[in-house]
Amino acid sequence: EWENRWYYVMGPPVEKVRYVPKPMKSHWIPGGPFMVFKAPPSANNTELSDNMRAVWWYALRQWLPESDYDLDDTRLSFEFYLNQDNLVFVPVKLRNPPNEGI
């Protein structure tokens, strides 16, 4: 359902899903390593949009290629907004994991 598509999903994080009214849906985000990038505080929605775009650019175009990690495209990236804490979560995996059993 999620393959080869871009989705923007909104909602609060919850520990348990008890009731989801139609047409809403719940989505579980699997665990694993994430790199977390924080956007600077924003004075308005335009600035927030610009700041988040800059964080995504930095995460994917600068930090990731220079790191020891690759994007784990089997899991979802997501943004988290709470007051002035605007975070980008990028799922990653080691680029060259150690060989087990050698």
PyMOL commands that set and color helices and strands:
alter all, ss='L'
color gray80, all
select helices_A, chain A and resi 45-66
alter helices_A, ss='H'
color red, helices_A
select strands_A, chain A and resi 34-39+69-71+78-82+85-94
alter strands_A, ss='S'
color yellow, strands_A
deselect
rebuild
show_as cartoon
